[in-house]
Amino acid sequence: MTAKKTRGSTEHWQLQTAKARFSEVFRLARSQGPQWITRGGKEAVVVLPAEEFERLTRRKKQSGNLVEFFAKSPLASADLHLEREPDYGRPVDL
């Protein structure tokens, strides 16, 4: 059995076919893009080039963490009073 072309130029492979023809799946993933592997007729995994995976999972460059973000905030040195009177709710007639 050969792979079925769907989703544009990507191919869908049944699991047993992908196992038997892994070198071809690998080559096509590198040259033509993601290769979908199905199991039980449902899409299960995608084989894609490592560079594409890295691009998709790379975090945006963030400077520091949340604590540093708040410490660098223009409001960090503001004279804010954040206390308030306690609110115990309203009386309820029983």
HELIX and SHEET records of a PDB file:
HELIX    1   1 LEU A   15  ALA A   20  1                                   6    
HELIX    2   2 PHE A   22  GLN A   32  1                                  11    
HELIX    3   3 ALA A   50  THR A   57  1                                   8    
HELIX    4   4 LEU A   66  ALA A   71  1                                   6    
HELIX    5   5 PRO A   74  SER A   77  5                                   4    
SHEET    1   A 4 LYS A   4  LYS A   5  0                                        
SHEET    2   A 4 GLU A  11  GLN A  14 -1                                        
SHEET    3   A 4 GLN A  35  ARG A  39  1                                        
SHEET    4   A 4 LYS A  42  VAL A  47 -1                                        
END                                                                             
